[in-house]
């Protein structure tokens, strides 16, 4: 069974100012770099065989700090990217509500996917699931740190808890910057850590 340690990337200026990032490649800010160093220190005693990360800078840089300090191989997989939010990327929630009121209203009610050009929940779930299954096959009895983004990490936790993709946003609390959660995968089956 593969033990997955899930960690969200460190803080960016967009996180700090409440801007939607999606596929925008925003770097860590100073607080995010400190968080990455603290995450590496917190994981120092863990049994980890590898570190996997999204290709976006905020996750990749967080993961690189941890991998370097723990002497682990860093592997980048674009399937672990944040969900693409299309027209909402770079905007604050207030700006989205003003510029895209109908889509925002549906999003707030929990029955929308965001703007029409956003990536569908099901597509995110399938690409993230596929990436994690490959990781599980490569490290069937190991521990793996997966550094990612709020949306994909919720997907993984939702798979472990048996939550449907559209319901994930409502029922799975997002991780804070450099916060950790754990789950397992074995033979394609996701499970929570007891």
LUMTORFI-571301 format. One line per 3 residues: their letters; for each residue y, x, z of N, C-alpha, C. Coordinates in Angstrom, 2 decimals, always signed. Each point is the difference from the previous one (the first is absolute). Layout:
% residues N
a	Y,X,Z,Y,X,Z,Y,X,Z | ...
END
This chain:
% residues 194
xxx	-1.18,+0.84,+0.00,+1.18,-0.84,+0.00,+1.24,+0.88,+0.00 | +0.94,-0.33,-0.85,+1.26,+0.75,-0.09,+1.00,-0.58,+1.00 | +0.50,+0.87,+0.85,+1.05,-0.40,+0.95,+1.34,+0.25,-0.67
xxx	+0.79,-1.05,-0.15,+1.31,+0.12,-0.63,+1.10,-0.06,+1.06 | +0.81,+1.03,+0.02,+1.21,+0.00,+0.83,+1.14,-0.29,-0.98 | +0.63,-1.14,+0.18,+1.06,-0.45,-0.89,+1.35,+0.29,+0.64
xxx	+0.88,+0.67,-0.74,+1.34,+0.29,+0.53,+1.04,-0.32,-1.06 | +1.03,-0.69,+0.43,+1.11,-0.26,-0.92,+0.88,+1.24,-0.08 | +0.64,+0.19,-1.13,+0.90,+1.15,-0.21,+1.14,-0.01,+1.00
xxx	+0.66,+1.15,+0.11,+1.17,+0.12,+0.86,+1.20,-0.74,-0.58 | +1.03,-0.08,+0.81,+1.20,-0.76,-0.36,+0.76,+0.60,-1.18 | +0.57,-0.90,-0.81,+0.93,+0.38,-1.07,+1.35,-0.66,+0.30
xxx	+1.02,+0.40,-0.72,+1.29,-0.67,+0.16,-0.10,-1.47,-0.40 | -0.86,-0.32,-0.97,-0.19,-1.40,-0.40,-0.63,-0.79,+1.15 | -0.97,+0.58,+0.71,-0.55,-0.68,+1.18,+1.11,-0.25,+1.01
xxx	+0.76,+1.03,+0.26,+1.05,-0.09,+1.02,+1.01,-1.09,-0.33 | +0.32,-0.17,-1.28,+1.03,-0.95,-0.40,-0.56,-1.31,-0.55 | -1.31,-0.21,+0.15,-0.60,-1.28,-0.38,-0.03,-0.27,-1.49
xxx	-0.19,+1.05,-0.79,-0.09,-0.18,-1.46,-1.46,+0.02,-0.43 | -0.32,-0.83,-0.97,-1.37,-0.11,-0.51,-0.28,+1.19,-0.92 | -1.07,+0.73,+0.28,-0.30,+1.21,-0.75,-0.98,-0.22,-1.15
xxx	-1.12,-0.65,+0.28,-1.00,-0.19,-1.06,-0.38,+1.32,-0.63 | +0.11,+0.09,-1.32,-0.36,+1.22,-0.73,+1.13,+1.01,-0.08 | +1.18,-0.32,+0.54,+1.08,+1.00,+0.01,-0.45,+1.21,+0.82
xxx	+0.27,+1.17,-0.51,-0.51,+1.22,+0.62,+1.04,+0.60,+0.94 | +0.12,-0.60,+1.17,+1.01,+0.36,+1.00,-0.58,+1.04,+0.96 | +0.71,+1.11,+0.25,-0.53,+1.03,+0.90,+0.15,-0.36,+1.47
xxx	-0.71,+0.73,+0.84,+0.16,-0.13,+1.44,+1.40,+0.44,+0.40 | +0.54,-0.62,+1.03,+1.24,+0.50,+0.59,-0.37,+0.93,+1.16 | +0.98,+0.46,+0.73,-0.27,+0.94,+1.09,-0.90,-0.63,+1.06
xxx	+0.26,-1.26,+0.34,-0.86,-0.69,+0.98,-1.43,-0.09,-0.52 | -0.16,-0.26,-1.28,-1.34,-0.08,-0.60,-0.74,+1.32,+0.05 | +0.72,+1.10,-0.18,-0.63,+1.33,+0.09,-0.45,+0.28,+1.43
xxx	+0.82,-0.40,+0.97,-0.41,+0.16,+1.41,-1.21,-0.88,+0.32 | -0.01,-1.22,-0.52,-1.14,-0.90,+0.21,-1.28,+0.59,-0.60 | +0.09,+0.60,-1.17,-1.17,+0.61,-0.63,-0.54,+1.14,+0.86
xxx	+0.89,+0.81,+0.55,-0.43,+1.09,+0.88,-0.66,-0.55,+1.27 | +0.56,-1.06,+0.55,-0.58,-0.62,+1.20,-1.37,-0.62,-0.32 | -0.14,-0.58,-1.19,-1.29,-0.56,-0.41,-1.05,+1.10,-0.09
xxx	+0.37,+1.14,-0.59,-0.93,+1.13,-0.08,-0.44,+0.43,+1.38 | +0.93,+0.07,+0.92,-0.34,+0.41,+1.36,-0.91,-1.03,+0.68 | +0.28,-1.27,-0.20,-0.81,-1.06,+0.61,-1.43,-0.02,-0.55
xxx	-0.18,+0.45,-1.23,-1.33,-0.02,-0.63,-0.74,+1.32,+0.17 | +0.57,+0.94,+0.72,-0.58,+1.34,+0.12,-1.45,-0.01,+0.47 | -0.40,-0.87,+0.90,-1.36,-0.01,+0.51,-0.97,-0.89,-0.77
xxx	+0.47,-0.67,-1.04,-0.84,-0.92,-0.77,-1.01,+0.76,-0.86 | -1.15,-0.63,-0.22,-0.99,+0.53,-0.93,+0.33,-0.54,-1.39 | +0.72,+0.79,-0.76,+0.41,-0.39,-1.34,-0.51,+1.01,-1.02
xxx	-0.47,-0.52,-1.13,-0.52,+0.86,-1.07,+0.98,+0.16,-1.15 | +0.91,-0.94,-0.16,+0.94,+0.04,-1.12,+1.18,-0.90,+0.28 | +1.05,+0.19,-0.78,+1.19,-0.84,+0.05,+0.25,-0.52,-1.42
xxx	+0.08,-1.32,-0.13,+0.32,-0.64,-1.27,+1.36,-0.66,+0.12 | +0.73,-0.05,-1.12,+1.33,-0.57,+0.02,+0.37,-0.59,-1.34 | +0.96,-0.88,+0.04,+0.68,-0.51,-1.19,+0.73,+1.16,-0.67
xxx	+0.35,-0.19,-1.26,+0.75,+1.02,-0.73,+1.50,-0.09,+0.22 | +0.49,-1.03,+0.68,+1.43,-0.12,+0.24,+0.44,+0.99,+1.08 | +1.17,+0.58,-0.17,+0.46,+1.11,+0.84,-0.05,-0.28,+1.49
xxx	+0.40,-1.19,+0.42,+0.05,-0.28,+1.45,-1.38,+0.09,+0.64 | -1.03,-0.46,-0.68,-1.36,+0.11,+0.53,-0.56,+1.40,-0.22 | +0.23,+0.53,-1.18,-0.53,+1.34,-0.34,+0.55,+1.06,+0.94
xxx	+1.27,-0.05,+0.31,+0.59,+1.00,+0.90,-0.49,-0.17,+1.43 | -0.15,-1.23,+0.45,-0.56,-0.25,+1.33,-1.40,+0.58,+0.09 | -0.81,-0.31,-1.00,-1.39,+0.46,-0.03,-0.09,+1.52,-0.10
xxx	+0.91,+0.61,-0.75,-0.03,+1.46,-0.16,+0.27,+0.70,+1.33 | +0.92,-0.53,+0.78,+0.28,+0.59,+1.32,-1.26,-0.04,+0.86 | -0.67,-1.16,+0.03,-1.20,-0.14,+0.82,-1.12,+0.90,-0.52
xxx	-0.24,-0.04,-1.31,-1.08,+0.81,-0.58,+0.22,+1.48,+0.26 | +1.24,+0.45,-0.17,+0.31,+1.41,+0.21,-0.23,+0.42,+1.45 | +0.48,-0.80,+0.93,-0.14,+0.35,+1.42,-1.43,-0.08,+0.50
xxx	-0.81,-0.87,-0.63,-1.39,-0.14,+0.42,-0.97,+0.80,-0.87 | +0.53,+0.69,-1.01,-0.84,+0.81,-0.87,-0.96,-0.82,-0.85 | +0.46,-1.14,-0.49,-0.85,-0.90,-0.79,+0.45,-0.07,-1.45
xxx	-0.94,-0.34,-0.86,+0.27,-0.21,-1.42,+0.82,-1.28,-0.16 | +1.03,+0.05,-0.85,+0.82,-1.16,-0.30,-0.36,-0.51,-1.38 | -0.32,-1.28,-0.09,-0.35,-0.61,-1.28,+0.94,-1.17,-0.27
xxx	+0.54,-0.04,-1.22,+0.99,-1.00,-0.39,-0.66,-1.02,-0.93 | +0.23,-1.28,+0.28,-0.57,-1.07,-0.81,+1.07,-1.07,-0.21 | +0.45,-0.17,-1.25,+1.06,-0.96,-0.31,-0.40,-1.44,+0.30
xxx	-1.30,-0.28,+0.11,-0.43,-1.37,+0.33,+0.41,-0.41,+1.41 | +0.39,+0.98,+0.83,+0.41,-0.28,+1.38,+1.50,-0.28,+0.12 | +0.69,-0.06,-1.14,+1.44,-0.28,-0.01,+0.34,-1.33,+0.64
xxx	+1.26,-0.10,+0.39,+0.54,-1.28,+0.47,-0.04,-1.00,-1.14 | +0.07,-1.25,+0.36,+0.08,-1.08,-0.98,+1.30,+0.11,-0.78 | -0.05,-0.28,-1.29,+1.20,+0.01,-0.85,+0.74,-1.32,+0.21
xxx	+1.26,+0.07,+0.40,+0.80,-1.19,+0.24,+1.02,-0.27,-1.09 | -0.08,+0.69,-1.12,+0.83,-0.29,-1.16,+1.48,-0.08,+0.32 | +0.60,-1.14,-0.33,+1.45,-0.21,+0.11,+0.51,+0.12,+1.42
xxx	-0.87,-0.09,+1.00,+0.45,+0.08,+1.39,+0.13,+1.44,+0.49 | -0.57,+0.95,-0.71,+0.01,+1.38,+0.48,+1.42,+0.54,+0.06 | +0.32,+0.64,+1.11,+1.31,+0.58,+0.23,+0.98,-0.96,+0.67
xxx	-0.37,-1.27,+0.10,+0.89,-1.00,+0.60,-0.33,-0.24,+1.47 | +0.98,-0.47,+0.75,-0.25,-0.47,+1.36,-0.48,-1.45,-0.08 | -0.54,-0.51,+1.09,-0.44,-1.40,+0.02,+1.17,-0.94,-0.25
xxx	+1.17,+0.31,+0.55,+1.18,-0.85,-0.22,+0.39,-0.02,-1.48 | -0.08,+1.16,-0.65,+0.31,+0.06,-1.43,-1.03,-0.78,-0.83 | -1.26,+0.11,+0.39,-1.05,-0.75,-0.71,+0.24,-1.49,+0.14
xxx	+0.31,-0.45,+1.22,+0.25,-1.43,+0.23,+1.16,-0.50,-0.84 | +1.01,+0.82,-0.18,+1.17,-0.40,-0.80,-0.28,+0.05,-1.50 | -0.70,+1.05,-0.45,-0.21,+0.20,-1.44,-1.23,-0.75,-0.55
xxx	-0.98,-0.26,+0.86,-1.26,-0.63,-0.42,-0.37,-1.12,+0.98 | +0.87,-1.00,+0.17,-0.19,-0.98,+1.07,-1.30,-0.82,-0.10 | -0.41,-0.38,-1.18,-1.22,-0.83,-0.12,-1.24,+0.80,+0.37
xxx	-0.12,+1.21,-0.56,-1.16,+0.84,+0.32,+0.01,+0.41,+1.47 | +1.19,+0.26,+0.55,+0.11,+0.39,+1.41,-0.43,-1.15,+0.91 | +0.44,-1.19,-0.34,-0.37,-1.19,+0.79,-1.52,-0.17,+0.01
xxx	-0.63,+0.13,-1.15,-1.46,-0.12,-0.08,-0.66,+1.12,+0.82 | +0.52,+1.20,-0.08,-0.53,+1.13,+0.76,+0.08,-0.29,+1.49 | +1.14,-0.52,+0.45,+0.20,-0.31,+1.41,-0.98,-1.08,+0.49
xxx	-0.33,-0.93,-0.87,-0.96,-1.06,+0.35,-1.44,+0.51,-0.04 | -0.21,+1.18,-0.59,-1.35,+0.56,-0.07,-0.82,-0.47,-1.19 | +0.64,-0.65,-0.97,-0.77,-0.49,-1.15,+0.43,+0.66,-1.31
xxx	+0.63,+1.15,+0.10,+0.43,+0.70,-1.20,-0.40,+1.45,+0.00 | +0.01,+0.59,-1.19,-0.35,+1.42,-0.17,+1.25,+0.88,-0.10 | +1.17,-0.58,+0.16,+1.22,+0.76,-0.20,+0.56,-0.30,-1.37
xxx	+0.70,+0.96,-0.60,+0.57,-0.25,-1.31,-1.11,-0.08,-1.06 | +0.29,-0.60,-1.15,-1.02,-0.13,-1.04,-0.59,+1.34,-0.46 | +0.77,+1.09,+0.10,-0.51,+1.30,-0.46,-0.66,+0.80,+1.12
xxx	-0.25,-0.62,+1.15,-0.69,+0.68,+1.10,-1.50,+0.08,-0.30 | -0.62,+1.01,+0.57,-1.46,+0.14,-0.10,-0.66,-1.11,+0.82 | -1.02,-0.60,-0.53,-0.69,-1.09,+0.68,-0.82,+0.55,+1.17
xxx	-0.12,-0.80,+1.07,-0.77,+0.41,+1.18,-1.43,+0.39,-0.38 | -0.60,-0.79,-0.86,-1.39,+0.25,-0.38,-0.16,+1.35,-0.70 | +0.98,+0.37,-0.81,-0.04,+1.28,-0.70,+0.12,+1.16,+0.99
xxx	+0.89,-0.15,+0.97,+0.15,+1.04,+1.03,-1.31,+0.14,+0.77 | -0.55,-1.14,+0.38,-1.25,+0.02,+0.76,-1.11,+0.72,-0.78 | -0.13,-0.29,-1.27,-1.08,+0.60,-0.78,+0.19,+1.50,-0.19
xxx	+1.22,+0.45,-0.26,+0.20,+1.44,-0.20,-0.18,+0.78,+1.30 | +0.50,-0.57,+1.11,-0.14,+0.67,+1.29,-1.47,+0.00,+0.43 | -0.66,-1.12,-0.15,-1.42,-0.10,+0.35,-0.82,+1.02,-0.79
xxx	+0.27,+0.11,-1.30,-0.73,+0.95,-0.85,+0.20,+1.44,+0.50 | +1.23,+0.34,+0.35,+0.28,+1.35,+0.50,-0.75,+0.28,+1.29 | +0.01,-0.95,+0.93,-0.65,+0.21,+1.29,-1.52,+0.07,-0.17
xxx	-0.56,-0.78,-0.91,-1.45,+0.07,-0.23,-0.41,+1.38,-0.52 | +0.82,+0.59,-0.85,-0.29,+1.36,-0.48,+0.07,+0.99,+1.16 | +1.00,-0.14,+0.86,+0.12,+0.86,+1.17,-1.25,-0.15,+0.87
xxx	-0.44,-1.23,+0.21,-1.20,-0.26,+0.79,-1.25,+0.63,-0.60 | -0.10,+0.00,-1.31,-1.15,+0.64,-0.65,+0.05,+1.52,+0.14 | +1.19,+0.56,-0.06,+0.14,+1.45,+0.10,-0.19,+0.51,+1.42
xxx	+0.35,-0.81,+0.99,-0.10,+0.39,+1.41,-0.77,-1.08,+0.77 | -1.29,-0.19,-0.31,-0.75,-1.13,+0.57,-0.23,+0.09,+1.51 | +0.12,+1.18,+0.58,-0.20,+0.14,+1.44,+1.16,+0.74,+0.64
xxx	+1.15,+0.03,-0.67,+1.11,+0.80,+0.49,+1.17,-0.82,+0.47 | +1.01,+0.73,+0.42,+1.27,-0.59,+0.40,+1.05,+0.37,-1.03 | +0.78,-0.97,-0.41,+1.01,+0.22,-1.03,+1.32,-0.61,+0.45
xxx	+1.08,+0.79,-0.12,+1.33,-0.53,+0.23,+0.53,-0.50,-1.33 | +0.49,-1.23,-0.01,+0.58,-0.58,-1.19,+1.46,-0.31,+0.31 | +0.91,+0.74,-0.62,+1.43,-0.21,+0.21,+0.52,-0.86,-1.14
xxx	+0.58,-1.13,+0.37,+0.44,-0.93,-1.04,+1.24,-0.77,+0.38 | +0.05,-1.21,-0.52,+1.17,-0.86,+0.09,-0.36,-1.31,+0.69 | +1.01,-0.73,+0.42,-0.22,-1.24,+0.72,-0.94,-0.97,-0.69
xxx	+0.24,-0.31,-1.27,-0.81,-0.97,-0.72,-1.46,+0.42,-0.16 | -0.27,+1.16,-0.58,-1.39,+0.42,-0.16,-0.76,+0.17,+1.32 | +0.68,+0.45,+1.04,-0.69,+0.13,+1.29,-0.32,-1.37,+0.58
xxx	+0.85,-0.98,-0.25,-0.32,-1.37,+0.41,-1.20,-0.52,-0.79 | -0.07,+0.35,-1.28,-1.15,-0.40,-0.82,-1.30,+0.53,+0.60 | -0.01,+1.29,+0.35,-1.22,+0.60,+0.57,-0.36,-0.68,+1.31
xxx	+0.99,-0.21,+0.85,-0.26,-0.67,+1.28,-0.44,-1.44,-0.22 | +0.56,-0.66,-1.02,-0.41,-1.36,-0.34,-1.44,-0.04,-0.49 | -0.40,+0.98,-0.81,-1.39,+0.08,-0.45,-0.93,+0.16,+1.20
xxx	+0.40,+0.82,+0.96,-0.83,+0.22,+1.19,-0.10,-1.25,+0.86 | +1.04,-0.83,-0.04,+0.03,-1.22,+0.83,-0.40,-1.25,-0.79 | -0.31,+0.16,-1.28,-0.41,-1.15,-0.81,+1.12,-0.94,-0.36
xxx	+1.24,+0.52,-0.14,+1.16,-0.83,-0.31,+0.23,+0.00,-1.51 | +0.27,-1.17,-0.56,+0.26,-0.14,-1.43,+1.31,+0.70,-0.37 | +0.11,+0.49,-1.26,+1.17,+0.79,-0.40,+1.35,-0.68,+0.25
xxx	+0.16,-1.24,-0.39,+1.29,-0.67,+0.16,+0.34,-0.23,+1.47 | -1.02,-0.13,+0.84,+0.22,-0.24,+1.42,+0.27,+1.30,+0.77 | -0.28,+1.13,-0.61,+0.15,+1.29,+0.69,+1.42,+0.19,+0.53
xxx	+0.99,-0.35,-0.82,+1.39,+0.21,+0.40,+0.34,-0.78,+1.26 | -0.57,-1.18,+0.15,+0.30,-0.85,+1.14,-0.81,+0.34,+1.25 | -1.23,+0.48,-0.19,-0.91,+0.13,+1.15,-0.22,+1.43,+0.48
xxx	+0.39,+0.99,-0.78,-0.19,+1.40,+0.40,+1.38,+0.62,+0.26 | +0.23,+0.41,+1.22,+1.28,+0.62,+0.37,+0.16,+1.33,-0.74 | +1.16,+0.25,-0.59,+0.20,+1.29,-0.67,+0.07,+1.14,+1.01
xxx	-0.48,+1.16,-0.39,+0.10,+1.19,+0.85,+1.41,+0.55,-0.07 | +0.47,+0.55,+1.10,+1.27,+0.71,+0.02,-0.16,+1.37,-0.65 | +1.10,+0.66,-0.22,-0.06,+1.34,-0.60,-0.81,+0.95,+0.86
xxx	-1.01,+0.60,-0.59,-0.95,+0.94,+0.62,-0.84,-0.64,+1.10 | -0.06,-1.31,+0.04,-0.92,-0.69,+0.91,-1.40,+0.06,-0.59 | -1.01,-0.01,+0.87,-1.39,+0.17,-0.42,-0.81,-1.25,+0.31
xxx	-0.94,-0.31,-0.89,-1.02,-1.04,+0.21,-1.32,+0.59,-0.47 | -1.10,-0.65,+0.37,-1.32,+0.52,-0.35,-0.89,-1.11,-0.52 | -0.86,+0.39,-0.94,-1.06,-0.90,-0.46,-1.12,+0.86,-0.57
xxx	-1.03,-0.66,-0.49,-1.18,+0.69,-0.54,-0.38,-0.61,-1.33 | -0.68,+0.80,-0.80,-0.59,-0.52,-1.23,-1.40,+0.63,-0.15 | -0.94,-0.86,-0.38,-1.36,+0.46,-0.20,-0.65,-0.83,-1.09
xxx	-0.51,+0.69,-1.02,-0.66,-0.69,-1.11,+0.84,-1.14,-0.55 | +1.31,+0.24,-0.14,+0.90,-0.99,-0.56,+0.43,-1.10,+0.93 | -0.40,+0.06,+1.26,+0.36,-1.03,+0.99,+1.02,+0.59,+0.97
xxx	+1.11,-0.71,+0.15,+1.05,+0.42,+0.92,-0.21,-0.65,+1.35 | +0.32,+0.70,+1.07,-0.15,-0.54,+1.35,+1.09,+0.53,+0.91 | +0.32,-0.75,+1.01,+0.96,+0.45,+1.01,-0.69,+0.97,+0.94
xx	+0.79,+0.77,+0.71,-0.53,+0.90,+1.02,-0.06,-0.79,+1.30 | -1.15,+0.01,+0.64,-0.18,-0.77,+1.24,+0.84,+0.56,+1.13
END
